[in-house]
Amino acid sequence: MRKSLLTTALLAALPFAGVAHAGDGPISANLTITTDYVFRGITQSQGKPALQGGFDYAHESGLYIGTWGSNVGWVDDIAKTNNSLELDLYVGYAGEAGPLSYDVGVIQYYYPGDKIAGTPSPDSTEVYLSLGWQFLELKYSHAVSKHLFGWTGTNGEKTRNSNYLELNAEYEVAPTWTLSAHVGHQRIRKNSDATYTDWGLGISKDVGFGTVAFSYSDSDANGSCALGQPYCFGSNGKNAAGDRYVLSFTKEF
């Protein structure tokens, strides 16, 4: 999902909230080159580089709409589509109430390509709410689609009402330098094996013509693929949940 520039330090590695709201005008665009695409502690590109970008429109009333895309690897690896693309579409409303900022919206994660008959679609829809105070942000995301990213319960049940709760912090320690931290918990309804907690740290530098970021992330979903841990994808059992170190460059337009 498209991340806010306020959390650029973990731009390619952590699922920080919301969308990019235009600063100098109602329309903005973004382009990122990253060594890995990590979302909620899980690599989406199987540890390979990703090219990402999006467009946003933000009205002065607080309403916004946008789209964001990236190449991915996990969907193709588990044979649920023949395409390696993620396309996100979102709409929401953001504003302030006293010392608090808030953001509420809905996002559709779409993975184009042919789906395998009889298997849950990885396409997913979530509603989200975030609250911000000074350098802290608390965000809750709730799945309203039948399945979240193709997951089923341990007995094949739908995973609607799965959720993700995260706490994010970001602090400018010096001009153009920002430190970020994150912890989140992904609950997959009726599937405790796929439920996990992730965390991460990052640092970013505004270099004038863009932002360079370096981040570390990990999760307790990490385990042995030989023992059947759930976040192993592809015929070779690629572990998608291990610790990740990500370097990225982002340009906002």
Secondary structure, 3 states (H helix, E strand, C coil): CCCCHHHHHHCCCCCCCCCCCCCCCCEEEEEEEECCCEECCEECCCCCCEEEEEEEEECCCCEEEEEEEEECCHHHHCCCCCCCEEEEEEEEEEEEECCEEEEEEEEEEECCCCCCCCCCCCCEEEEEEEEEECCEEEEEEEECCCCCCCCCCCCCCCCCCCEEEEEEEEEEEECCEEEEEEEEEEECCCCHHHCEEEEEEEEEEECCCCEEEEEEEEECCCCCHHHCCCCEECCCCEECCCCEEEEEEEEEC
